[in-house]
Amino acid sequence: MTTVPVSMTDVRELVDGALRAAVGRLDPHTYRVAAYHLGWADAEGRPRKEPAGKALRPALALLSARAAGAPPESALPGAVAVELTHAFSLLHDDIMDGDRTRRHRPAAWAVYGEPAAILAGDALLALAGEVLLEAPGQGSARAARALAVATRHLIAGQSLDLSFETRHKITLEECQSMAAGKTAALLACSCSIGAVLDGAPEGLAAALEGFGADLGVAFQLTDDLLGIWGDPAATGKPALSDLRSRKMSLPVVAALNSGTPASAALAELYARPEPPGEDELAEAARLVDLAGGRAWARAEAARRVESAGEHLAGAGVPTPVRTEFLRVADFVTHRDH
């Protein structure tokens, strides 16, 4: 059996051709925006050689095929589809959040305008379903449905996240539910879609999906920690970026619900109408830490990774494949960007 690539570079080499072929179906105007967003071209349409993104979801899709005893190449339609869906979500997310940069470059909407970026995102999502429905074998319709359901949950999570912007009181359970939809739903689908395409039993597919659901929340927790304490040189975002936008991230919500004096001070700081200055941002980060938000997020990420591994333990996943899944989980929670 072919061994699944262990490096993201190898994953890109396996998936890149199929991904480019799919995106190549777009009309020239939409393709230009998509190619820029995917890191294939600069703003003028000239080719770039630098890879964009972590290729995490395609890697998981290929690995899930191995979990079902199939070669990773059989999961290529699934790997392409989840990457297209991820790209769609980021195009729209940057617009909704007003983020002008993505991976150390201007975001697509900042270059081409919001309407063009929205249309490019819509086109990539449509392509994802198209690619899956064209996949050979009886698992294609089942995989397309799984991705559609995951996308619906992703949108629900994003909608809940947007609602947080107009609220001052958010429970930790609500915030975790948001992360389960916005981030974890697509990762859960990525972890099972290769097996689904191969016609894997429901039990195995459910175990792989459960692994991905916990991994996705751990991913969001790590993202949220980086959004406050990450190195801008690695993350590509300004220092304290999540606090600058008063984002109700998981560490912040955990801190706000801690019932401590630091929690009350943080709530007062977050409620101020004027934009925070640099001193206030530094103070907000200190208060999140003091109120236990940072420690809770780290501990919860570790707990989620442990729970993710338990999903695989009794599912009959071959030991080498299980090891690779756990290596991905370690990468997700120890990355710097």
C-alpha positions as CSV (number, residue, x, y, z in Angstrom):
1,M,0.0,0.0,0.0
2,T,1.2,3.5,-0.8
3,T,2.3,5.4,2.4
4,V,0.5,8.6,3.1
5,P,2.7,11.7,2.8
6,V,4.0,12.8,6.2
7,S,5.0,16.3,5.1
8,M,2.7,19.0,4.0
9,T,5.0,19.5,1.0
10,D,4.3,15.9,-0.1
11,V,0.6,16.4,0.4
12,R,0.6,19.6,-1.8
13,E,2.5,17.7,-4.6
14,L,-0.1,14.9,-4.6
15,V,-3.2,17.2,-4.3
16,D,-1.9,20.3,-6.2
17,G,-2.6,19.1,-9.8
18,A,-6.1,18.0,-9.0
19,L,-6.8,21.2,-7.1
20,R,-5.5,23.4,-9.9
21,A,-7.5,21.4,-12.5
22,A,-10.7,22.0,-10.5
23,V,-10.1,25.7,-10.0
24,G,-9.2,25.9,-13.7
25,R,-12.8,25.4,-14.6
26,L,-13.7,28.9,-13.3
27,D,-14.2,31.8,-15.6
28,P,-11.0,34.0,-16.0
29,H,-12.1,36.8,-13.6
30,T,-13.1,34.5,-10.8
31,Y,-10.1,32.3,-11.4
32,R,-7.8,35.3,-10.9
33,V,-9.2,36.0,-7.5
34,A,-9.1,32.3,-6.5
35,A,-5.6,31.8,-7.7
36,Y,-4.4,34.8,-5.7
37,H,-6.2,33.7,-2.6
38,L,-4.8,30.1,-2.9
39,G,-1.3,31.6,-3.2
40,W,-0.7,30.6,-6.8
41,A,-0.4,34.1,-8.2
42,D,0.3,37.6,-7.2
43,A,-2.1,40.5,-7.5
44,E,-1.2,40.9,-11.2
45,G,-1.8,37.2,-12.0
46,R,1.9,36.3,-12.2
47,P,2.7,32.8,-10.8
48,R,4.2,32.5,-7.3
49,K,6.2,29.6,-6.1
50,E,5.6,30.0,-2.4
51,P,3.1,27.5,-1.0
52,A,0.1,28.9,0.8
53,G,-1.6,27.4,3.9
54,K,-0.9,24.3,5.9
55,A,-2.5,21.7,3.6
56,L,-3.9,20.3,6.9
57,R,-7.4,19.3,5.6
58,P,-6.1,17.6,2.4
59,A,-3.6,15.7,4.5
60,L,-6.3,14.4,6.8
61,A,-8.5,13.4,3.9
62,L,-5.7,11.3,2.4
63,L,-4.9,9.8,5.7
64,S,-8.6,8.9,6.3
65,A,-8.4,6.7,3.1
66,R,-5.6,4.7,4.6
67,A,-7.6,4.3,7.8
68,A,-10.1,2.4,5.6
69,G,-7.4,0.4,3.9
70,A,-7.5,2.3,0.6
71,P,-4.6,4.1,-1.1
72,P,-4.4,7.9,-0.4
73,E,-4.9,8.6,-4.1
74,S,-8.5,7.4,-3.8
75,A,-9.2,10.3,-1.5
76,L,-8.0,13.0,-4.0
77,P,-11.6,14.2,-4.8
78,G,-12.2,14.5,-1.0
79,A,-8.9,16.3,-0.4
80,V,-9.6,18.8,-3.1
81,A,-13.2,19.3,-2.0
82,V,-12.3,20.1,1.6
83,E,-9.6,22.4,0.6
84,L,-11.9,24.3,-1.8
85,T,-14.5,24.6,1.0
86,H,-11.8,25.8,3.4
87,A,-10.7,28.4,0.9
88,F,-14.4,29.5,0.4
89,S,-14.8,30.0,4.2
90,L,-11.6,32.1,4.5
91,L,-12.5,34.4,1.6
92,H,-15.8,35.2,3.2
93,D,-14.4,35.2,6.8
94,D,-11.8,37.9,5.9
95,I,-14.6,40.1,4.6
96,M,-16.8,39.6,7.6
97,D,-14.0,40.2,10.0
98,G,-12.5,43.1,8.1
99,D,-9.2,41.4,8.0
100,R,-7.0,43.1,5.4
101,T,-4.2,40.6,5.5
102,R,-4.0,36.8,5.0
103,R,-0.7,34.9,5.2
104,H,1.5,38.0,5.2
105,R,-0.3,39.4,2.1
106,P,-3.3,41.7,1.5
107,A,-6.5,39.6,1.7
108,A,-8.2,38.9,-1.7
109,W,-11.1,41.3,-0.9
110,A,-8.6,44.1,-0.1
111,V,-7.0,43.6,-3.6
112,Y,-10.1,42.9,-5.8
113,G,-13.0,44.2,-3.8
114,E,-15.6,42.5,-1.7
115,P,-18.0,41.5,-4.5
116,A,-15.3,39.7,-6.5
117,A,-14.0,37.9,-3.3
118,I,-17.6,36.9,-2.4
119,L,-18.2,35.4,-5.9
120,A,-14.9,33.6,-5.8
121,G,-15.8,32.0,-2.5
122,D,-19.2,31.0,-3.8
123,A,-17.6,29.5,-6.9
124,L,-15.1,27.5,-4.9
125,L,-17.9,26.0,-2.7
126,A,-19.8,25.0,-5.8
127,L,-16.7,23.4,-7.2
128,A,-16.3,21.3,-4.1
129,G,-19.6,19.6,-4.5
130,E,-19.0,19.2,-8.2
131,V,-15.7,17.5,-7.7
132,L,-17.1,15.1,-5.1
133,L,-20.1,14.1,-7.2
134,E,-17.8,13.3,-10.1
135,A,-15.7,10.9,-7.9
136,P,-15.8,7.3,-9.0
137,G,-17.4,4.7,-6.8
138,Q,-20.6,4.5,-4.8
139,G,-19.2,6.7,-1.9
140,S,-19.3,10.0,-3.9
141,A,-22.9,11.0,-3.0
142,R,-22.4,10.0,0.6
143,A,-19.2,12.1,0.7
144,A,-21.0,15.1,-1.0
145,R,-23.8,15.0,1.6
146,A,-21.2,14.8,4.4
147,L,-19.5,17.9,3.1
148,A,-22.8,19.7,2.6
149,V,-23.7,19.0,6.2
150,A,-20.3,20.1,7.5
151,T,-20.6,23.3,5.5
152,R,-24.0,24.0,7.0
153,H,-22.5,23.6,10.5
154,L,-19.6,25.8,9.5
155,I,-22.0,28.5,8.5
156,A,-24.0,28.1,11.7
157,G,-20.8,28.5,13.7
158,Q,-19.8,31.6,11.7
159,S,-23.3,33.1,12.2
160,L,-23.0,32.5,16.0
161,D,-19.6,34.1,16.0
162,L,-21.0,37.2,14.3
163,S,-23.7,37.4,16.9
164,F,-21.1,37.6,19.6
165,E,-20.0,41.0,18.3
166,T,-23.2,42.6,19.5
167,R,-23.4,40.8,22.9
168,H,-21.5,41.4,26.2
169,K,-22.5,38.2,27.9
170,I,-21.5,34.9,26.2
171,T,-21.3,31.6,28.0
172,L,-18.3,29.3,27.5
173,E,-20.7,26.6,26.2
174,E,-21.9,28.9,23.5
175,C,-18.3,29.7,22.5
176,Q,-17.4,26.1,22.3
177,S,-20.5,25.4,20.2
178,M,-19.4,28.2,17.9
179,A,-15.9,26.6,17.5
180,A,-17.5,23.1,17.0
181,G,-19.3,24.6,14.0
182,K,-17.0,27.2,12.5
183,T,-13.7,25.2,12.7
184,A,-14.3,21.7,13.8
185,A,-17.1,20.7,11.4
186,L,-14.9,20.9,8.3
187,L,-12.0,19.2,10.1
188,A,-14.2,16.4,11.2
189,C,-15.4,15.9,7.6
190,S,-11.8,16.0,6.4
191,C,-10.8,13.2,8.8
192,S,-13.5,10.9,7.4
193,I,-14.1,11.9,3.8
194,G,-11.5,9.6,2.3
195,A,-12.9,6.6,4.2
196,V,-16.4,7.6,3.2
197,L,-15.4,7.8,-0.5
198,D,-14.1,4.2,-0.1
199,G,-17.4,3.0,1.3
200,A,-16.1,2.5,4.8
201,P,-18.6,1.2,7.5
202,E,-20.5,3.8,9.4
203,G,-18.7,3.0,12.6
204,L,-15.2,3.7,11.2
205,A,-16.5,6.9,9.5
206,A,-18.0,8.1,12.8
207,A,-14.9,7.4,14.8
208,L,-12.8,9.3,12.3
209,E,-15.3,12.2,12.4
210,G,-15.2,12.1,16.2
211,F,-11.4,12.4,16.1
212,G,-11.7,15.4,13.8
213,A,-14.4,17.1,15.8
214,D,-12.2,17.1,18.9
215,L,-9.2,18.0,16.9
216,G,-11.0,21.0,15.4
217,V,-11.8,22.5,18.8
218,A,-8.2,22.0,19.8
219,F,-7.2,23.7,16.6
220,Q,-9.5,26.7,17.4
221,L,-8.2,26.9,20.9
222,T,-4.6,27.1,19.6
223,D,-5.6,29.7,17.0
224,D,-7.2,31.8,19.8
225,L,-4.1,31.6,21.9
226,L,-2.0,32.7,18.9
227,G,-4.5,35.5,18.3
228,I,-3.4,37.0,21.6
229,W,0.1,35.8,22.3
230,G,1.4,34.7,18.9
231,D,4.5,36.1,17.2
232,P,3.3,38.4,14.4
233,A,6.3,37.3,12.3
234,A,4.9,33.7,12.4
235,T,1.2,34.4,12.4
236,G,1.1,37.1,9.8
237,K,-1.2,39.1,12.0
238,P,-0.6,42.2,14.2
239,A,0.3,41.5,17.9
240,L,-2.7,41.1,20.1
241,S,-4.9,41.1,17.0
242,D,-7.9,39.3,18.6
243,L,-7.9,41.8,21.5
244,R,-7.6,44.7,19.1
245,S,-10.9,43.7,17.5
246,R,-12.4,42.7,20.8
247,K,-13.0,39.2,19.6
248,M,-14.9,36.9,21.9
249,S,-12.4,34.1,21.5
250,L,-12.3,31.0,23.8
251,P,-9.6,32.3,26.2
252,V,-11.3,35.6,26.5
253,V,-14.8,34.1,27.1
254,A,-13.2,31.7,29.7
255,A,-11.6,34.6,31.4
256,L,-14.8,36.7,31.4
257,N,-16.7,33.8,33.0
258,S,-14.2,33.1,35.7
259,G,-15.9,35.3,38.3
260,T,-12.5,36.8,39.4
261,P,-11.6,40.5,39.9
262,A,-9.5,40.2,36.7
263,S,-12.6,39.0,34.9
264,A,-14.5,42.1,36.0
265,A,-11.7,44.4,34.9
266,L,-11.5,42.7,31.5
267,A,-15.2,43.1,31.0
268,E,-15.0,46.8,31.7
269,L,-12.1,47.1,29.3
270,Y,-13.9,45.2,26.6
271,A,-17.1,47.3,27.0
272,R,-15.3,50.7,26.3
273,P,-16.6,52.2,23.1
274,E,-13.3,53.8,22.0
275,P,-10.7,51.7,20.1
276,P,-8.1,50.3,22.6
277,G,-4.6,51.7,22.7
278,E,-1.4,49.7,22.9
279,D,-1.3,50.0,26.7
280,E,-4.9,48.8,27.0
281,L,-4.2,45.9,24.7
282,A,-1.3,44.8,26.8
283,E,-3.5,45.1,29.9
284,A,-6.3,43.1,28.3
285,A,-3.8,40.3,27.6
286,R,-2.6,40.4,31.1
287,L,-6.1,40.2,32.5
288,V,-7.1,37.3,30.3
289,D,-4.0,35.4,31.6
290,L,-4.7,36.5,35.2
291,A,-8.3,35.4,35.0
292,G,-7.3,31.9,33.9
293,G,-8.2,32.1,30.2
294,R,-4.8,31.2,28.9
295,A,-4.4,28.2,31.3
296,W,-7.9,27.0,30.6
297,A,-7.4,27.1,26.8
298,R,-4.2,25.2,27.0
299,A,-5.6,22.5,29.3
300,E,-8.8,22.2,27.1
301,A,-6.8,21.8,24.0
302,A,-4.8,19.0,25.6
303,R,-8.0,17.4,26.8
304,R,-9.5,17.6,23.3
305,V,-6.5,15.9,21.8
306,E,-6.7,13.1,24.3
307,S,-10.4,12.7,23.6
308,A,-9.6,12.7,19.8
309,G,-7.2,9.8,20.3
310,E,-9.8,7.8,22.2
311,H,-12.1,7.9,19.2
312,L,-9.4,6.0,17.2
313,A,-8.5,3.6,19.9
314,G,-11.4,1.3,19.5
315,A,-12.2,1.8,15.8
316,G,-9.7,-0.7,14.3
317,V,-7.6,2.0,12.7
318,P,-4.2,0.5,11.8
319,T,-1.4,1.5,14.2
320,P,0.7,3.4,11.7
321,V,-2.3,5.4,10.5
322,R,-3.3,6.1,14.1
323,T,0.2,7.3,14.8
324,E,0.0,9.7,11.8
325,F,-3.3,11.1,13.0
326,L,-1.8,11.7,16.4
327,R,1.2,13.4,14.9
328,V,-1.2,15.8,13.1
329,A,-2.9,16.4,16.4
330,D,0.4,17.3,18.0
331,F,1.3,19.6,15.1
332,V,-2.1,21.4,15.5
333,T,-1.6,22.1,19.2
334,H,2.1,23.0,19.1
335,R,2.2,25.2,16.0
336,D,3.2,28.8,16.0
337,H,1.0,30.0,13.1
